[in-house]
Amino acid sequence: MRSYLDFEKPVAELETKVEELRALADKGDGVSIAEELSKLEAKAAKALGDLYAVLTPWQKIQVARHPQRPHFSDYVKQLVTEFTPLAGDRLFGEDSAIVGGFGRFKGESVCVIGQEKGSDTASRLAHNFGMARPEGYRKAVRLMELADRFGLPVISLVDTAGAFPGIDAEERGQAEAIARSTDVSLSLGVPNVAVVVGEGGSGGAIAIAAANKVLMLEHAVYTVASPEASASILWRDSGKAQEAATSMKITAQDLLKFGIIDVIVSEPAGGAHRDPAAAIAAVGEAIWSELSRLANFSREQLRAARADKFLNMGRKIEAKS
C-alpha cells in the first residue's frame, strides 16, 4: 500500500479517485468510464510531475526519508550477483548498520559497502536505523583494504542520518573510526564510487563517501548535520528545521553547483519509492559509467585525482564566497 507524504495530499486525492474508477471498471457494470479514467490518470500524473519539479529542501528531506524508498539490500539484490557479506571488524564485534561484502557487478568483481536502514520495525531495530557504531566503520576499513589488496573497485551506497551518537559508541572511539575510514577511502589505489541514495548525514556518510566520484539521487540529501540538529544548534529550536534545511544547501542541485558531488541520478516521477526497480537500474547504469571512466587510471592517478577533487571543493567554495 502506497504511503503518502503530507505535501502529496492533492496527488493522493486524485490517485484515490483513479483507484475507485478502476475498481468500477473491473466490476464491468456496463458503464463505460475508460475515457474519464484516462483523463483522471493524466491529471494525476501531471499533478505529481508538477509537484516534484519544485520540491523545497524540506520536502526533499521527507522524500529522502520515505519508508518505502529502496535501501542498501534492495540495491544489492538487483545489481550485485554472488554477493558474499563479511561481518565483524576483527577488533570488537559486528555492526549491522553498515553492510558490506564482495560480489559481481555487471560480471566484474567489486566490493560493496553501505548503510542499511531496514524496511520494517524489526529490521530497522536490527540495523539501528542505519546509524553505525565504530565497529561498523572499522569493518568498512577492513573491506576497503581487502579490495585495495586484490585490485577490486569499491562501491559505496550512502543512506544514514549520521553515525550513532550513543555513549558506548563514543567510548569505543567513534570519531577515530570515522576519521580512519575517511582516510582509507581517500587513500585507495582502486576506483571508488559513492552514491547518496537517501540521506547522507554528517561524518557517518563521508566515512564511506570520500570517493573518486560522488553521485546523488535527484531527491536525496547530503548534509553536515540534520536540519533538526542544525536548528537546535543555531537557534536552540528544532522547530526551525525547515528554515535550516533551506539555508544549508543540502539538495543534489545545490551540491552539484558547489562541486561537492559529480553527478545527479534522475529518479522516477514521484521519487524512487514509486518505482524502486527503475531507480535502482538508473543508479546501476550511473555507477557503471563512472567505473568505466576510471578503469584505465593507475593507482597513483586515482589517488591524485581523488585528492584534487576534495581539495578543489574548498577552493571552489572559497572563490564563490
LINMO-V16514 format. One record per pair of residues at least 24 apart in sequence whose ideal C-beta (glycine too) atoms are under 10 Angstrom apart, sorted by the first residue. I is the first residue (numbers start at 1). J is the second residue. Records with the same first field share a line. If there is no record, write none. Layout:
I: J ; J
This chain:
1: 68
2: 68 ; 270 ; 273 ; 274
3: 66 ; 67 ; 68 ; 273
4: 66
5: 59 ; 62 ; 63 ; 65 ; 66 ; 271 ; 273
6: 59 ; 62
7: 51 ; 55 ; 56 ; 58 ; 59 ; 62 ; 63
8: 47 ; 48 ; 51 ; 52 ; 59 ; 62 ; 63 ; 270 ; 271
10: 44 ; 47 ; 48 ; 50 ; 51
11: 43 ; 44 ; 45 ; 46 ; 47 ; 48 ; 49 ; 50 ; 51 ; 52 ; 270
12: 44
13: 44 ; 47
14: 40 ; 41 ; 43 ; 44 ; 45 ; 46 ; 47 ; 48
15: 40 ; 41 ; 44 ; 45 ; 47 ; 48 ; 270
16: 44
17: 41 ; 43 ; 44
18: 43 ; 44 ; 45
45: 269 ; 270
46: 269
48: 269 ; 270 ; 271 ; 274
49: 269 ; 270
51: 269 ; 270
52: 218 ; 219 ; 267 ; 268 ; 269 ; 270 ; 271 ; 274
53: 269
55: 218 ; 219 ; 251 ; 253 ; 271
56: 242 ; 245 ; 246 ; 251
57: 221 ; 223 ; 227 ; 242 ; 243 ; 244 ; 245 ; 246 ; 247 ; 248 ; 249 ; 250 ; 251 ; 253 ; 254
58: 221 ; 227 ; 241 ; 242 ; 243 ; 244 ; 245 ; 246 ; 250
59: 219 ; 242 ; 245 ; 251
60: 218 ; 219 ; 220 ; 221 ; 245 ; 250 ; 251 ; 252 ; 253 ; 271
61: 199 ; 219 ; 220 ; 221 ; 223 ; 226 ; 227 ; 228 ; 241 ; 242 ; 245 ; 250 ; 251
62: 219 ; 221 ; 245 ; 271
63: 198 ; 217 ; 218 ; 219 ; 220 ; 221 ; 267 ; 270 ; 271 ; 272 ; 273
64: 159 ; 161 ; 196 ; 197 ; 198 ; 199 ; 200 ; 201 ; 217 ; 219 ; 220 ; 221 ; 222 ; 250 ; 251 ; 252 ; 271 ; 272
65: 117 ; 159 ; 161 ; 198 ; 199 ; 221 ; 226
66: 198 ; 219 ; 271 ; 272 ; 273 ; 274
67: 117 ; 118 ; 119 ; 120 ; 124 ; 273
68: 119 ; 271 ; 272 ; 273 ; 274 ; 276
69: 117 ; 119 ; 159 ; 197 ; 198 ; 199 ; 217 ; 219 ; 220 ; 267 ; 271 ; 272 ; 273 ; 274 ; 276 ; 279
70: 119 ; 157 ; 159 ; 197 ; 198 ; 217 ; 272 ; 273 ; 275 ; 276 ; 277 ; 279 ; 280 ; 283
71: 99 ; 114 ; 115 ; 116 ; 117 ; 118 ; 119 ; 123 ; 124 ; 127 ; 130 ; 157 ; 159 ; 197 ; 198 ; 276
72: 98 ; 99 ; 100 ; 112 ; 113 ; 114 ; 115 ; 116 ; 117 ; 118 ; 127 ; 130 ; 156 ; 157 ; 158 ; 159 ; 160 ; 197 ; 198
73: 99 ; 114 ; 116 ; 117 ; 118 ; 119 ; 123 ; 127 ; 157
74: 116 ; 119 ; 157 ; 197 ; 272 ; 276 ; 277 ; 279 ; 280
75: 112 ; 114 ; 116 ; 155 ; 157 ; 159 ; 195 ; 197 ; 276 ; 279 ; 280 ; 283 ; 284 ; 287
76: 100 ; 101 ; 103 ; 105 ; 112 ; 114 ; 116 ; 155 ; 157 ; 280
77: 280
78: 276 ; 277 ; 279 ; 280 ; 281 ; 283 ; 284
79: 103 ; 104 ; 105 ; 106 ; 110 ; 112 ; 155 ; 157 ; 280 ; 281 ; 283 ; 284 ; 285 ; 287 ; 288
80: 104 ; 105 ; 106 ; 110 ; 112 ; 155 ; 284
81: 105 ; 106 ; 107
82: 109
83: 110 ; 112
85: 112 ; 143
86: 111 ; 113 ; 139 ; 142 ; 143 ; 146
87: 139
88: 135 ; 138 ; 139 ; 142
89: 133 ; 134 ; 135 ; 136 ; 137 ; 138 ; 139 ; 140 ; 141 ; 142 ; 143 ; 177
90: 135 ; 138 ; 139 ; 142
91: 134 ; 135 ; 138 ; 139 ; 141 ; 142 ; 172 ; 173 ; 177
92: 133 ; 134 ; 135 ; 138 ; 139 ; 172 ; 173 ; 177
93: 133 ; 134 ; 135 ; 136 ; 138 ; 139 ; 172
94: 133 ; 135 ; 136 ; 139
95: 127 ; 128 ; 131 ; 132 ; 133 ; 134 ; 135 ; 136 ; 137 ; 138 ; 139 ; 140 ; 164 ; 169 ; 177
96: 123 ; 125 ; 126 ; 127 ; 128 ; 130 ; 132 ; 133 ; 135 ; 136 ; 139
97: 126 ; 127 ; 128 ; 129 ; 130 ; 131 ; 132 ; 133 ; 135 ; 136 ; 137 ; 139 ; 160 ; 163 ; 164 ; 204
98: 127 ; 128 ; 130 ; 131 ; 132 ; 133 ; 135 ; 136 ; 137 ; 138 ; 139 ; 140 ; 143 ; 156 ; 160 ; 163 ; 181 ; 204 ; 207 ; 208
99: 127 ; 130 ; 132 ; 136 ; 139 ; 140 ; 157
100: 136 ; 139 ; 140 ; 142 ; 143 ; 144 ; 146 ; 147 ; 154 ; 155 ; 156 ; 157 ; 208
101: 143 ; 146
102: 143 ; 146 ; 147 ; 150 ; 152
103: 155
105: 153 ; 155 ; 284 ; 287 ; 288 ; 291
106: 284 ; 285 ; 287 ; 288 ; 291 ; 292
108: 152 ; 153 ; 288 ; 291 ; 292 ; 295
109: 147 ; 150 ; 151 ; 152 ; 153
110: 147 ; 152 ; 153 ; 154 ; 155 ; 190 ; 191 ; 192 ; 193 ; 287 ; 291
111: 140 ; 143 ; 144 ; 145 ; 146 ; 147 ; 148 ; 150 ; 152 ; 153 ; 154 ; 155 ; 156 ; 188 ; 190 ; 192
112: 143 ; 147 ; 152 ; 153 ; 154 ; 155 ; 156 ; 157
113: 139 ; 140 ; 141 ; 143 ; 144 ; 147 ; 154 ; 155 ; 156 ; 157 ; 158 ; 181 ; 185 ; 192 ; 194 ; 207 ; 208
114: 140 ; 155 ; 156 ; 157 ; 158 ; 159 ; 160 ; 194 ; 195 ; 197 ; 208
115: 140 ; 156 ; 157 ; 158 ; 159 ; 160 ; 161 ; 162 ; 163 ; 197 ; 198 ; 199 ; 200 ; 201 ; 204 ; 205 ; 207 ; 208
116: 157 ; 159 ; 160
117: 159 ; 160 ; 161 ; 198 ; 199
128: 160 ; 164 ; 166 ; 169
129: 160 ; 161 ; 164
130: 158 ; 159 ; 160 ; 161 ; 162 ; 163 ; 164 ; 198 ; 199 ; 201 ; 204
131: 160 ; 161 ; 162 ; 163 ; 164 ; 165 ; 166 ; 169 ; 201 ; 204
132: 160 ; 162 ; 163 ; 164 ; 169 ; 174 ; 177 ; 178 ; 181 ; 204 ; 207 ; 208
133: 163 ; 164 ; 165 ; 166 ; 168 ; 169 ; 170 ; 172 ; 173 ; 174 ; 177
134: 163 ; 164 ; 168 ; 169 ; 170 ; 171 ; 172 ; 173 ; 174 ; 175 ; 176 ; 177 ; 178 ; 180 ; 181
135: 169 ; 172 ; 173 ; 177
136: 160 ; 163 ; 164 ; 169 ; 174 ; 177 ; 178 ; 181 ; 204 ; 207 ; 208
137: 163 ; 169 ; 173 ; 174 ; 176 ; 177 ; 178 ; 179 ; 180 ; 181 ; 182 ; 184 ; 203 ; 204 ; 207 ; 208
138: 172 ; 173 ; 176 ; 177 ; 180 ; 181
139: 177 ; 181
140: 177 ; 178 ; 180 ; 181 ; 184 ; 185 ; 207 ; 208
141: 177 ; 180 ; 181 ; 182 ; 183 ; 184 ; 185 ; 207 ; 208
142: 181 ; 184
143: 184 ; 208
144: 181 ; 184 ; 185 ; 187 ; 188 ; 190 ; 192 ; 208
145: 184 ; 187 ; 188
147: 188 ; 189 ; 190 ; 192
148: 184 ; 187 ; 188 ; 189 ; 190 ; 192 ; 299
149: 189 ; 190
150: 190
151: 189 ; 190 ; 299
152: 190 ; 191
153: 188 ; 190 ; 191 ; 192 ; 193 ; 212 ; 287 ; 290 ; 291 ; 294 ; 295 ; 302
154: 184 ; 185 ; 188 ; 190 ; 191 ; 192 ; 193 ; 194 ; 208 ; 211 ; 212 ; 291
155: 191 ; 192 ; 193 ; 194 ; 195 ; 208 ; 211 ; 283 ; 284 ; 287 ; 288 ; 290 ; 291
156: 185 ; 192 ; 193 ; 194 ; 195 ; 196 ; 197 ; 205 ; 207 ; 208 ; 209 ; 210 ; 211 ; 214 ; 215
157: 193 ; 194 ; 195 ; 196 ; 197 ; 198 ; 208 ; 209 ; 215 ; 283 ; 287
158: 194 ; 195 ; 196 ; 197 ; 198 ; 199 ; 200 ; 201 ; 204 ; 205 ; 206 ; 207 ; 208 ; 209 ; 211 ; 214 ; 215 ; 216 ; 220 ; 222
159: 195 ; 196 ; 197 ; 198 ; 199 ; 200 ; 201 ; 205 ; 217 ; 220
160: 196 ; 198 ; 199 ; 200 ; 201 ; 202 ; 203 ; 204 ; 205 ; 207 ; 208
161: 198 ; 199 ; 200 ; 201 ; 202 ; 204 ; 205 ; 223 ; 225 ; 226 ; 228 ; 229
162: 199 ; 200 ; 201 ; 202 ; 203 ; 204 ; 205 ; 223 ; 224 ; 225 ; 226 ; 229
163: 201 ; 202 ; 203 ; 204 ; 205 ; 206 ; 207
164: 204
165: 202 ; 204 ; 229
174: 203 ; 204
175: 203
177: 203 ; 207
178: 202 ; 203 ; 204 ; 205 ; 206 ; 207 ; 208
179: 203 ; 206 ; 207
180: 207
181: 206 ; 207 ; 208 ; 209 ; 210
182: 206 ; 207 ; 208 ; 209 ; 210 ; 310
183: 207 ; 210
184: 208 ; 210
185: 209 ; 210 ; 211 ; 212 ; 306
186: 210 ; 211 ; 212 ; 303 ; 306 ; 307 ; 309 ; 310
187: 302 ; 303 ; 306 ; 307
188: 212 ; 299 ; 302 ; 303 ; 306
189: 297 ; 298 ; 299 ; 300 ; 301 ; 302 ; 303
190: 294 ; 297 ; 299 ; 302 ; 303
191: 290 ; 291 ; 292 ; 293 ; 294 ; 295 ; 296 ; 297 ; 302 ; 305 ; 306
192: 290 ; 291 ; 294 ; 302 ; 306
193: 262 ; 263 ; 286 ; 287 ; 288 ; 289 ; 290 ; 291 ; 293 ; 294
194: 261 ; 262 ; 287 ; 290
195: 220 ; 261 ; 263 ; 265 ; 283 ; 284 ; 286 ; 287 ; 290
196: 220 ; 221 ; 222 ; 223 ; 252 ; 255 ; 261 ; 265
197: 265 ; 272 ; 279 ; 280 ; 283
198: 272 ; 273
199: 223 ; 226 ; 250
200: 224 ; 250 ; 252 ; 255 ; 260 ; 261
201: 225 ; 226 ; 229 ; 250
202: 226 ; 229
206: 310
209: 261
210: 306 ; 309 ; 310
211: 262 ; 290 ; 294 ; 306 ; 309 ; 310
212: 262 ; 290 ; 291 ; 293 ; 294 ; 297 ; 301 ; 302 ; 303 ; 305 ; 306 ; 309
213: 261 ; 262 ; 263 ; 286 ; 287 ; 289 ; 290 ; 291 ; 293 ; 294 ; 305 ; 306 ; 309
214: 255 ; 259 ; 260 ; 261 ; 262 ; 263 ; 290 ; 309 ; 310
215: 252 ; 261 ; 262 ; 263 ; 264 ; 265 ; 283 ; 286 ; 287 ; 289 ; 290
216: 251 ; 252 ; 253 ; 255 ; 256 ; 260 ; 261 ; 262 ; 263 ; 264 ; 265 ; 286
217: 252 ; 264 ; 265 ; 266 ; 267 ; 271 ; 272 ; 279 ; 282 ; 283 ; 286
218: 251 ; 252 ; 253 ; 264 ; 265 ; 266 ; 267 ; 268 ; 271 ; 272 ; 279 ; 282
219: 251 ; 252 ; 264 ; 266 ; 267 ; 270 ; 271 ; 272 ; 273 ; 279
220: 250 ; 251 ; 252 ; 255 ; 261 ; 264 ; 265 ; 267 ; 272
221: 245 ; 248 ; 250 ; 251 ; 252 ; 254 ; 255
222: 249 ; 250 ; 251 ; 252 ; 254 ; 255 ; 260 ; 261
223: 248 ; 249 ; 250 ; 251 ; 255
224: 248 ; 250
225: 250
226: 250
255: 313
257: 316 ; 320
258: 313 ; 316 ; 317 ; 320
259: 309 ; 310 ; 312 ; 313 ; 314 ; 315 ; 316 ; 317 ; 320
260: 309 ; 310 ; 313 ; 316 ; 317
261: 313
262: 286 ; 290 ; 309
263: 287 ; 289 ; 290
